[in-house]
Every structure is written in C-alpha cells, then in structure tokens.
Amino acid sequence: MSSSSAPPSSAEDDDAVFKALASPARRRMLDALRGSPRTTGELAAVVPELDRTTALQHLRVLERAGLVTGRKVGRERHLSLAPLPIKRIHDRWISGYTRAAVDLLDRLDQPDQH
C-alpha cells in the first residue's frame, strides 16, 4: 500500500464513533434518524431535556464522527444517518467478539474429552 493512501479506518475515526455512541442523547438522535431524515429542530425535540444549544453540540459530535450528514434545504438543515461508521465498528470489533463468544459456548457445550 502506498504511503499516500489512507487506511480504511484509523484509530482516531473509531475513537470518534465510540465517543459519539457513548451518549444516550446521541444514541436517541441516531435512533430517530434510522427511519428517515430529520431537520435539526426535529432532532433537538428528540432530547427535550436538553436546550437547543446543547442538542446542536451533540449533533456536531455525531457529524464529526461521520455518523450524520446534513444538507441545507431552504432555511432548514436536513440530517441523515450515515451507517458506514457503525458497520466499520461492527466489522472491526463486534463481529469478532461475537464469534469468540459463540466458540466459547460451543466448547462449554462439548462433553469433557479426557
């Protein structure tokens, strides 16, 4: 691989995704985006316990992690879920641990072979 090409995923990218997913408020925003794009105001309404400024800060964290993309439509900003970073985390971390857990359960289920 040439030194000018970037790796498909860097540790910093993964850290940003894990940081974004660590917040229950941000996870609720992502859940709301699973069904369809939402405006900034609609997403802020998903977390009524937060003031609008704080909700927008959470949205910026999601955008920096690449989990949300936005586009301007007139005066509104429409946000959409960008699922590839979550898939990358799944492929890199979760699927391997799932296989290890299944293998462990399989070994525990085997009769003792002494």
VOTOR-860100 format. One record per atom (N, C-alpha, C, O, CB): atom name; x, y, z; residue number from 1. Coordinates in Angstrom, 3 decimals. Glycine has a CB too. Layout:
N
R  site        xx        yy        zz  pos
R    CA         X         Y         Z  NUM
...
This chain:
114
R  site        xx        yy        zz  pos
R     N     0.860    -1.172     0.000    1
R    CA     0.000     0.000     0.000    1
R     C     0.898     1.223     0.000    1
R     O     1.887     1.272     0.732    1
R    CB    -0.974     0.005     1.226    1
R     N     0.557     2.217    -0.821    2
R    CA     1.382     3.422    -0.898    2
R     C     1.153     4.287     0.326    2
R     O     0.098     4.231     0.957    2
R    CB     1.076     4.217    -2.179    2
R     N     2.160     5.089     0.653    3
R    CA     2.059     5.909     1.851    3
R     C     1.054     7.043     1.690    3
R     O     0.655     7.654     2.681    3
R    CB     3.414     6.472     2.206    3
R     N     0.635     7.338     0.451    4
R    CA    -0.321     8.427     0.252    4
R     C    -1.765     7.975     0.449    4
R     O    -2.654     8.812     0.608    4
R    CB    -0.156     9.014    -1.135    4
R     N    -2.012     6.666     0.442    5
R    CA    -3.389     6.226     0.623    5
R     C    -3.687     6.082     2.115    5
R     O    -2.866     5.594     2.891    5
R    CB    -3.644     4.888    -0.119    5
R     N    -4.876     6.519     2.484    6
R    CA    -5.261     6.465     3.891    6
R     C    -5.827     5.088     4.202    6
R     O    -6.441     4.464     3.337    6
R    CB    -6.293     7.574     4.232    6
R     N    -5.626     4.601     5.436    7
R    CA    -6.220     3.317     5.804    7
R     C    -7.730     3.451     5.840    7
R     O    -8.252     4.546     6.050    7
R    CB    -5.685     2.826     7.171    7
R     N    -8.448     2.331     5.633    8
R    CA    -9.907     2.405     5.618    8
R     C   -10.482     2.939     6.927    8
R     O   -11.548     3.555     6.927    8
R    CB   -10.486     1.041     5.331    8
R     N    -9.797     2.713     8.025    9
R    CA   -10.269     3.186     9.318    9
R     C    -9.074     3.447    10.212    9
R     O    -8.208     2.586    10.368    9
R    CB   -11.233     2.166     9.970    9
R     N    -9.024     4.617    10.792   10
R    CA    -7.938     4.910    11.719   10
R     C    -8.448     4.776    13.148   10
R     O    -9.654     4.769    13.398   10
R    CB    -7.361     6.329    11.470   10
R     N    -7.517     4.673    14.067   11
R    CA    -7.889     4.592    15.478   11
R     C    -8.655     5.842    15.901   11
R     O    -9.579     5.755    16.710   11
R    CB    -6.639     4.409    16.359   11
R     N    -8.280     7.010    15.359   12
R    CA    -8.979     8.250    15.695   12
R     C   -10.426     8.211    15.209   12
R     O   -11.330     8.686    15.896   12
R    CB    -8.249     9.459    15.087   12
R     N   -10.643     7.638    14.013   13
R    CA   -12.013     7.507    13.492   13
R     C   -12.850     6.631    14.420   13
R     O   -13.977     6.982    14.771   13
R    CB   -12.002     6.912    12.060   13
R     N   -12.286     5.484    14.816   14
R    CA   -13.010     4.586    15.718   14
R     C   -13.276     5.262    17.055   14
R     O   -14.367     5.130    17.610   14
R    CB   -12.222     3.288    15.932   14
R     N   -12.288     5.983    17.576   15
R    CA   -12.471     6.690    18.851   15
R     C   -13.618     7.692    18.758   15
R     O   -14.418     7.815    19.685   15
R    CB   -11.172     7.411    19.261   15
R     N   -13.695     8.407    17.638   16
R    CA   -14.766     9.396    17.462   16
R     C   -16.133     8.723    17.428   16
R     O   -17.099     9.253    17.977   16
R    CB   -14.547    10.204    16.171   16
R     N   -16.220     7.564    16.791   17
R    CA   -17.501     6.839    16.734   17
R     C   -17.876     6.338    18.123   17
R     O   -19.016     6.509    18.556   17
R    CB   -17.422     5.649    15.736   17
R     N   -16.924     5.719    18.825   18
R    CA   -17.227     5.230    20.173   18
R     C   -17.620     6.388    21.091   18
R     O   -18.546     6.248    21.891   18
R    CB   -16.015     4.472    20.759   18
R     N   -16.938     7.520    20.991   19
R    CA   -17.282     8.689    21.808   19
R     C   -18.705     9.140    21.486   19
R     O   -19.484     9.437    22.392   19
R    CB   -16.274     9.852    21.567   19
R     N   -19.041     9.191    20.209   20
R    CA   -20.380     9.629    19.810   20
R     C   -21.443     8.673    20.327   20
R     O   -22.503     9.107    20.777   20
R    CB   -20.476     9.744    18.286   20
R     N   -21.167     7.376    20.266   21
R    CA   -22.144     6.378    20.702   21
R     C   -22.239     6.265    22.226   21
R     O   -23.165     5.636    22.739   21
R    CB   -21.791     5.029    20.117   21
R     N   -21.299     6.863    22.950   22
R    CA   -21.290     6.761    24.409   22
R     C   -22.418     7.541    25.070   22
R     O   -22.776     7.260    26.214   22
R    CB   -19.973     7.243    24.944   22
R     N   -22.979     8.512    24.369   23
R    CA   -24.013     9.358    24.965   23
R     C   -25.420     8.834    24.656   23
R     O   -25.755     8.612    23.492   23
R    CB   -23.869    10.798    24.461   23
R     N   -26.242     8.637    25.689   24
R    CA   -27.617     8.210    25.452   24
R     C   -28.401     9.213    24.578   24
R     O   -29.226     8.806    23.760   24
R    CB   -28.331     8.017    26.788   24
R     N   -28.145    10.495    24.749   25
R    CA   -28.844    11.510    23.947   25
R     C   -28.486    11.354    22.465   25
R     O   -29.358    11.423    21.599   25
R    CB   -28.484    12.942    24.440   25
R     N   -27.206    11.144    22.187   26
R    CA   -26.791    10.978    20.790   26
R     C   -27.327     9.679    20.207   26
R     O   -27.692     9.632    19.032   26
R    CB   -25.265    11.008    20.677   26
R     N   -27.377     8.623    21.016   27
R    CA   -27.954     7.366    20.515   27
R     C   -29.436     7.544    20.194   27
R     O   -29.920     6.977    19.214   27
R    CB   -27.768     6.231    21.548   27
R     N   -30.163     8.316    20.995   28
R    CA   -31.587     8.570    20.700   28
R     C   -31.725     9.350    19.396   28
R     O   -32.640     9.099    18.612   28
R    CB   -32.263     9.350    21.865   28
R     N   -30.815    10.296    19.166   29
R    CA   -30.859    11.051    17.909   29
R     C   -30.619    10.109    16.720   29
R     O   -31.309    10.197    15.705   29
R    CB   -29.802    12.195    17.920   29
R     N   -29.649     9.222    16.851   30
R    CA   -29.384     8.262    15.780   30
R     C   -30.582     7.343    15.557   30
R     O   -30.929     7.034    14.417   30
R    CB   -28.137     7.433    16.103   30
R     N   -31.215     6.903    16.654   31
R    CA   -32.411     6.072    16.522   31
R     C   -33.500     6.803    15.739   31
R     O   -34.188     6.200    14.915   31
R    CB   -32.938     5.666    17.907   31
R     N   -33.653     8.092    15.997   32
R    CA   -34.670     8.884    15.297   32
R     C   -34.348     8.986    13.807   32
R     O   -35.256     9.065    12.979   32
R    CB   -34.775    10.293    15.914   32
R     N   -33.067     8.985    13.467   33
R    CA   -32.664     9.105    12.059   33
R     C   -32.743     7.778    11.308   33
R     O   -32.675     7.760    10.079   33
R    CB   -31.250     9.649    11.972   33
R     N   -32.884     6.682    12.024   34
R    CA   -32.959     5.377    11.350   34
R     C   -34.139     5.297    10.405   34
R     O   -34.035     4.702     9.332   34
R    CB   -33.051     4.257    12.373   34
R     N   -35.247     5.879    10.783   35
R    CA   -36.453     5.808     9.958   35
R     C   -36.424     6.715     8.748   35
R     O   -36.825     6.321     7.653   35
R    CB   -37.640     6.143    10.779   35
R     N   -35.947     7.932     8.950   36
R    CA   -35.935     8.900     7.852   36
R     C   -35.118    10.118     8.269   36
R     O   -34.865    10.325     9.455   36
R    CB   -37.385     9.317     7.454   36
R     N   -34.706    10.927     7.286   37
R    CA   -34.003    12.171     7.624   37
R     C   -34.887    13.068     8.495   37
R     O   -36.115    13.002     8.439   37
R    CB   -33.579    12.924     6.336   37
R     N   -34.244    13.888     9.282   38
R    CA   -34.948    14.832    10.176   38
R     C   -34.295    16.191    10.079   38
R     O   -33.120    16.310     9.732   38
R    CB   -34.941    14.334    11.652   38
R     N   -35.068    17.210    10.388   39
R    CA   -34.492    18.550    10.467   39
R     C   -33.765    18.694    11.801   39
R     O   -33.967    17.904    12.723   39
R    CB   -35.594    19.649    10.310   39
R     N   -32.932    19.697    11.885   40
R    CA   -32.216    19.978    13.129   40
R     C   -33.210    20.162    14.276   40
R     O   -33.000    19.644    15.373   40
R    CB   -31.325    21.237    12.976   40
R     N   -34.278    20.892    14.024   41
R    CA   -35.292    21.125    15.055   41
R     C   -35.969    19.838    15.504   41
R     O   -36.218    19.646    16.694   41
R    CB   -36.334    22.095    14.547   41
R     N   -36.268    18.957    14.553   42
R    CA   -36.887    17.670    14.910   42
R     C   -35.953    16.826    15.767   42
R     O   -36.395    16.160    16.704   42
R    CB   -37.276    16.893    13.644   42
R     N   -34.675    16.854    15.450   43
R    CA   -33.729    16.080    16.257   43
R     C   -33.542    16.686    17.642   43
R     O   -33.401    15.959    18.625   43
R    CB   -32.384    15.988    15.548   43
R     N   -33.542    17.993    17.723   44
R    CA   -33.447    18.642    19.039   44
R     C   -34.649    18.263    19.900   44
R     O   -34.526    18.133    21.118   44
R    CB   -33.361    20.184    18.886   44
R     N   -35.806    18.086    19.272   45
R    CA   -37.019    17.726    20.004   45
R     C   -36.960    16.300    20.551   45
R     O   -37.699    15.967    21.478   45
R    CB   -38.234    17.880    19.103   45
R     N   -36.093    15.457    19.994   46
R    CA   -35.938    14.077    20.462   46
R     C   -35.329    14.050    21.869   46
R     O   -35.512    13.089    22.616   46
R    CB   -35.056    13.269    19.479   46
R     N   -34.605    15.116    22.217   47
R    CA   -33.956    15.208    23.526   47
R     C   -34.468    16.461    24.254   47
R     O   -33.729    17.427    24.438   47
R    CB   -32.392    15.249    23.374   47
R     N   -35.754    16.429    24.666   48
R    CA   -36.372    17.628    25.250   48
R     C   -35.726    18.070    26.560   48
R     O   -35.905    19.213    26.981   48
R    CB   -37.837    17.378    25.485   48
R     N   -34.986    17.190    27.198   49
R    CA   -34.318    17.568    28.455   49
R     C   -33.113    18.467    28.210   49
R     O   -32.568    19.045    29.151   49
R    CB   -33.878    16.319    29.217   49
R     N   -32.693    18.587    26.950   50
R    CA   -31.550    19.430    26.600   50
R     C   -32.021    20.713    25.934   50
R     O   -33.000    20.707    25.187   50
R    CB   -30.580    18.674    25.674   50
R     N   -31.322    21.820    26.205   51
R    CA   -31.647    23.043    25.479   51
R     C   -31.114    22.903    24.056   51
R     O   -30.290    22.032    23.775   51
R    CB   -31.048    24.309    26.191   51
R     N   -31.588    23.764    23.167   52
R    CA   -31.245    23.653    21.747   52
R     C   -29.736    23.725    21.501   52
R     O   -29.209    22.991    20.665   52
R    CB   -31.941    24.750    20.962   52
R     N   -29.048    24.598    22.218   53
R    CA   -27.600    24.738    22.035   53
R     C   -26.885    23.432    22.372   53
R     O   -25.992    23.007    21.639   53
R    CB   -27.051    25.885    22.909   53
R     N   -27.269    22.801    23.460   54
R    CA   -26.654    21.536    23.855   54
R     C   -26.980    20.442    22.840   54
R     O   -26.113    19.640    22.494   54
R    CB   -27.130    21.121    25.261   54
R     N   -28.217    20.406    22.364   55
R    CA   -28.600    19.423    21.344   55
R     C   -27.760    19.610    20.080   55
R     O   -27.329    18.630    19.471   55
R    CB   -30.106    19.545    21.008   55
R     N   -27.526    20.862    19.685   56
R    CA   -26.711    21.129    18.496   56
R     C   -25.259    20.701    18.716   56
R     O   -24.601    20.249    17.779   56
R    CB   -26.771    22.622    18.132   56
R     N   -24.759    20.839    19.935   57
R    CA   -23.404    20.365    20.240   57
R     C   -23.328    18.849    20.066   57
R     O   -22.349    18.330    19.530   57
R    CB   -22.993    20.764    21.683   57
R     N   -24.361    18.146    20.519   58
R    CA   -24.415    16.691    20.341   58
R     C   -24.452    16.333    18.851   58
R     O   -23.807    15.374    18.428   58
R    CB   -25.650    16.102    21.067   58
R     N   -25.190    17.085    18.075   59
R    CA   -25.242    16.835    16.629   59
R     C   -23.874    17.027    15.981   59
R     O   -23.499    16.275    15.081   59
R    CB   -26.268    17.761    15.966   59
R     N   -23.134    18.029    16.436   60
R    CA   -21.791    18.245    15.891   60
R     C   -20.870    17.057    16.182   60
R     O   -20.050    16.684    15.343   60
R    CB   -21.185    19.531    16.471   60
R     N   -21.007    16.463    17.373   61
R    CA   -20.208    15.282    17.713   61
R     C   -20.550    14.142    16.754   61
R     O   -19.660    13.446    16.265   61
R    CB   -20.457    14.848    19.191   61
R     N   -21.844    13.960    16.489   62
R    CA   -22.273    12.913    15.554   62
R     C   -21.740    13.168    14.148   62
R     O   -21.331    12.236    13.455   62
R    CB   -23.802    12.823    15.523   62
R     N   -21.748    14.419    13.733   63
R    CA   -21.243    14.758    12.401   63
R     C   -19.733    14.557    12.308   63
R     O   -19.241    14.022    11.314   63
R    CB   -21.597    16.206    12.053   63
R     N   -18.991    14.980    13.336   64
R    CA   -17.527    14.792    13.322   64
R     C   -17.162    13.313    13.267   64
R     O   -16.144    12.946    12.681   64
R    CB   -16.887    15.441    14.567   64
R     N   -17.985    12.466    13.872   65
R    CA   -17.746    11.023    13.848   65
R     C   -18.179    10.406    12.516   65
R     O   -17.933     9.226    12.269   65
R    CB   -18.489    10.344    15.005   65
R     N   -18.817    11.195    11.668   66
R    CA   -19.271    10.692    10.381   66
R     C   -20.556     9.896    10.450   66
R     O   -20.923     9.229     9.482   66
R    CB   -18.217     9.854     9.780   66
R     N   -21.252     9.956    11.587   67
R    CA   -22.485     9.194    11.769   67
R     C   -23.706     9.894    11.201   67
R     O   -24.735     9.260    10.966   67
R    CB   -22.703     8.920    13.224   67
R     N   -23.599    11.194    10.980   68
R    CA   -24.707    12.005    10.492   68
R     C   -24.180    12.915     9.387   68
R     O   -23.092    13.481     9.491   68
R    CB   -25.358    12.838    11.648   68
R     N   -24.966    13.041     8.340   69
R    CA   -24.647    14.000     7.283   69
R     C   -25.796    14.985     7.181   69
R     O   -26.943    14.650     7.477   69
R    CB   -24.394    13.286     5.912   69
R     N   -25.482    16.204     6.760   70
R    CA   -26.514    17.232     6.667   70
R     C   -26.471    17.949     5.339   70
R     O   -25.437    18.027     4.675   70
R    CB   -26.366    18.228     7.789   70
R     N   -27.637    18.475     4.969   71
R    CA   -27.712    19.316     3.772   71
R     C   -28.744    20.395     4.023   71
R     O   -29.739    20.187     4.716   71
R    CB   -28.073    18.479     2.498   71
R     N   -28.483    21.540     3.447   72
R    CA   -29.360    22.694     3.611   72
R     C   -30.497    22.597     2.602   72
R     O   -30.259    22.368     1.417   72
R    CB   -28.574    24.026     3.435   72
R     N   -31.725    22.771     3.064   73
R    CA   -32.905    22.813     2.205   73
R     C   -33.648    24.088     2.588   73
R     O   -34.373    24.121     3.583   73
R    CB   -33.822    21.512     2.367   73
R     N   -33.463    25.120     1.801   74
R    CA   -34.031    26.417     2.170   74
R     C   -33.388    26.900     3.452   74
R     O   -32.166    27.003     3.555   74
R    CB   -35.566    26.331     2.332   74
R     N   -34.230    27.193     4.427   75
R    CA   -33.711    27.661     5.720   75
R     C   -33.474    26.506     6.693   75
R     O   -32.917    26.703     7.773   75
R    CB   -34.680    28.666     6.343   75
R     N   -33.894    25.312     6.310   76
R    CA   -33.759    24.158     7.201   76
R     C   -32.510    23.350     6.864   76
R     O   -32.007    23.375     5.741   76
R    CB   -35.003    23.265     7.114   76
R     N   -32.043    22.651     7.855   77
R    CA   -30.940    21.713     7.665   77
R     C   -31.499    20.318     7.878   77
R     O   -32.020    20.012     8.950   77
R    CB   -29.741    22.010     8.643   77
R     N   -31.394    19.468     6.861   78
R    CA   -31.892    18.096     6.930   78
R     C   -30.721    17.157     7.208   78
R     O   -29.699    17.189     6.523   78
R    CB   -32.624    17.696     5.610   78
R     N   -30.894    16.326     8.224   79
R    CA   -29.834    15.420     8.656   79
R     C   -30.240    13.983     8.369   79
R     O   -31.407    13.613     8.502   79
R    CB   -29.525    15.608    10.158   79
R     N   -29.263    13.182     7.975   80
R    CA   -29.490    11.776     7.659   80
R     C   -28.467    10.920     8.381   80
R     O   -27.358    11.361     8.683   80
R    CB   -29.423    11.532     6.138   80
R     N   -28.866     9.685     8.651   81
R    CA   -27.966     8.708     9.246   81
R     C   -26.944     8.264     8.204   81
R     O   -27.297     8.002     7.055   81
R    CB   -28.753     7.493     9.799   81
R     N   -25.700     8.181     8.602   82
R    CA   -24.628     7.647     7.752   82
R     C   -24.136     6.369     8.440   82
R     O   -23.289     6.445     9.330   82
R    CB   -23.439     8.708     7.542   82
R     N   -24.647     5.204     8.050   83
R    CA   -24.404     3.973     8.809   83
R     C   -23.025     3.335     8.619   83
R     O   -22.687     2.412     9.361   83
R    CB   -25.431     2.983     8.444   83
R     N   -22.225     3.785     7.666   84
R    CA   -20.948     3.111     7.420   84
R     C   -20.001     3.098     8.620   84
R     O   -19.347     2.080     8.848   84
R    CB   -20.261     3.765     6.270   84
R     N   -19.896     4.184     9.401   85
R    CA   -19.012     4.094    10.581   85
R     C   -19.465     3.025    11.581   85
R     O   -18.628     2.381    12.213   85
R    CB   -18.948     5.449    11.285   85
R     N   -20.765     2.831    11.728   86
R    CA   -21.260     1.796    12.644   86
R     C   -20.941     0.416    12.079   86
R     O   -20.562    -0.491    12.820   86
R    CB   -22.790     1.946    12.880   86
R     N   -21.095     0.260    10.769   87
R    CA   -20.744    -1.017    10.132   87
R     C   -19.254    -1.299    10.317   87
R     O   -18.862    -2.436    10.581   87
R    CB   -21.109    -0.999     8.619   87
R     N   -18.426    -0.265    10.177   88
R    CA   -16.987    -0.428    10.357   88
R     C   -16.676    -0.900    11.781   88
R     O   -15.844    -1.786    11.975   88
R    CB   -16.253     0.896    10.057   88
R     N   -17.344    -0.308    12.773   89
R    CA   -17.146    -0.720    14.171   89
R     C   -17.607    -2.159    14.347   89
R     O   -16.937    -2.955    15.004   89
R    CB   -17.915     0.220    15.147   89
R     N   -18.747    -2.489    13.761   90
R    CA   -19.254    -3.870    13.842   90
R     C   -18.250    -4.845    13.243   90
R     O   -17.893    -5.844    13.866   90
R    CB   -20.612    -3.997    13.118   90
R     N   -17.802    -4.548    12.034   91
R    CA   -16.885    -5.454    11.347   91
R     C   -15.565    -5.588    12.092   91
R     O   -15.012    -6.683    12.190   91
R    CB   -16.631    -4.971     9.929   91
R     N   -15.060    -4.481    12.615   92
R    CA   -13.750    -4.476    13.266   92
R     C   -13.795    -5.047    14.681   92
R     O   -12.884    -5.767    15.088   92
R    CB   -13.201    -3.068    13.305   92
R     N   -14.845    -4.732    15.430   93
R    CA   -14.882    -5.085    16.845   93
R     C   -15.944    -6.114    17.195   93
R     O   -15.622    -7.175    17.730   93
R    CB   -15.104    -3.861    17.657   93
R     N   -17.175    -5.825    16.908   94
R    CA   -18.281    -6.620    17.441   94
R     C   -18.333    -8.021    16.846   94
R     O   -18.493    -8.993    17.585   94
R    CB   -19.592    -5.915    17.185   94
R     N   -18.202    -8.146    15.534   95
R    CA   -18.339    -9.468    14.921   95
R     C   -17.278   -10.439    15.437   95
R     O   -17.575   -11.614    15.651   95
R    CB   -18.245    -9.357    13.398   95
R     N   -16.067    -9.975    15.637   96
R    CA   -15.008   -10.840    16.162   96
R     C   -15.292   -11.318    17.572   96
R     O   -15.044   -12.477    17.906   96
R    CB   -13.687   -10.115    16.136   96
R     N   -15.813   -10.426    18.393   97
R    CA   -16.138   -10.810    19.763   97
R     C   -17.352   -11.734    19.794   97
R     O   -17.440   -12.610    20.654   97
R    CB   -16.397    -9.567    20.622   97
R     N   -18.276   -11.548    18.875   98
R    CA   -19.432   -12.439    18.794   98
R     C   -18.969   -13.850    18.446   98
R     O   -19.411   -14.824    19.055   98
R    CB   -20.453   -11.925    17.747   98
R     N   -18.070   -13.954    17.454   99
R    CA   -17.532   -15.276    17.076   99
R     C   -16.830   -15.923    18.259   99
R     O   -17.003   -17.116    18.504   99
R    CB   -16.553   -15.153    15.883   99
R     N   -16.038   -15.148    18.995  100
R    CA   -15.326   -15.694    20.154  100
R     C   -16.312   -16.205    21.209  100
R     O   -16.085   -17.255    21.810  100
R    CB   -14.399   -14.625    20.767  100
R     N   -17.389   -15.477    21.432  101
R    CA   -18.396   -15.896    22.416  101
R     C   -19.093   -17.176    21.968  101
R     O   -19.318   -18.073    22.781  101
R    CB   -19.435   -14.779    22.636  101
R     N   -19.435   -17.273    20.688  102
R    CA   -20.088   -18.477    20.170  102
R     C   -19.143   -19.669    20.281  102
R     O   -19.559   -20.761    20.666  102
R    CB   -20.531   -18.274    18.698  102
R     N   -17.862   -19.457    19.943  103
R    CA   -16.878   -20.534    20.061  103
R     C   -16.752   -21.000    21.508  103
R     O   -16.685   -22.201    21.768  103
R    CB   -15.512   -20.072    19.533  103
R     N   -16.718   -20.066    22.444  104
R    CA   -16.620   -20.414    23.857  104
R     C   -17.841   -21.218    24.293  104
R     O   -17.700   -22.238    24.968  104
R    CB   -16.478   -19.146    24.717  104
R     N   -19.026   -20.776    23.917  105
R    CA   -20.250   -21.507    24.279  105
R     C   -20.242   -22.900    23.671  105
R     O   -20.683   -23.859    24.303  105
R    CB   -21.502   -20.737    23.815  105
R     N   -19.744   -23.013    22.451  106
R    CA   -19.660   -24.315    21.795  106
R     C   -18.717   -25.241    22.557  106
R     O   -19.027   -26.416    22.757  106
R    CB   -19.190   -24.156    20.339  106
R     N   -17.569   -24.718    22.983  107
R    CA   -16.621   -25.542    23.750  107
R     C   -17.210   -25.953    25.095  107
R     O   -16.990   -27.075    25.550  107
R    CB   -15.303   -24.783    23.969  107
R     N   -17.949   -25.060    25.727  108
R    CA   -18.567   -25.392    27.021  108
R     C   -19.640   -26.462    26.864  108
R     O   -19.904   -27.236    27.784  108
R    CB   -19.175   -24.137    27.664  108
R     N   -20.253   -26.493    25.683  109
R    CA   -21.322   -27.459    25.428  109
R     C   -20.786   -28.839    25.065  109
R     O   -21.532   -29.817    25.104  109
R    CB   -22.219   -26.955    24.319  109
R     N   -19.506   -28.936    24.713  110
R    CA   -18.910   -30.222    24.320  110
R     C   -18.701   -31.089    25.550  110
R     O   -18.326   -30.589    26.610  110
R    CB   -17.564   -30.009    23.576  110
R     N   -18.942   -32.387    25.411  111
R    CA   -18.662   -33.285    26.550  111
R     C   -17.169   -33.284    26.846  111
R     O   -16.337   -33.141    25.950  111
R    CB   -19.155   -34.738    26.256  111
R     N   -16.855   -33.446    28.116  112
R    CA   -15.452   -33.468    28.544  112
R     C   -14.743   -34.636    27.870  112
R     O   -15.203   -35.774    27.955  112
R    CB   -15.338   -33.578    30.096  112
R     N   -13.629   -34.362    27.205  113
R    CA   -12.916   -35.392    26.449  113
R     C   -11.585   -35.718    27.123  113
R     O   -10.533   -35.414    26.562  113
R    CB   -12.682   -34.935    24.992  113
R     N   -11.600   -36.317    28.286  114
R    CA   -10.358   -36.690    28.976  114
R     C    -9.954   -38.070    28.588  114
R     O    -8.933   -38.571    29.061  114
R    CB   -10.511   -36.599    30.489  114
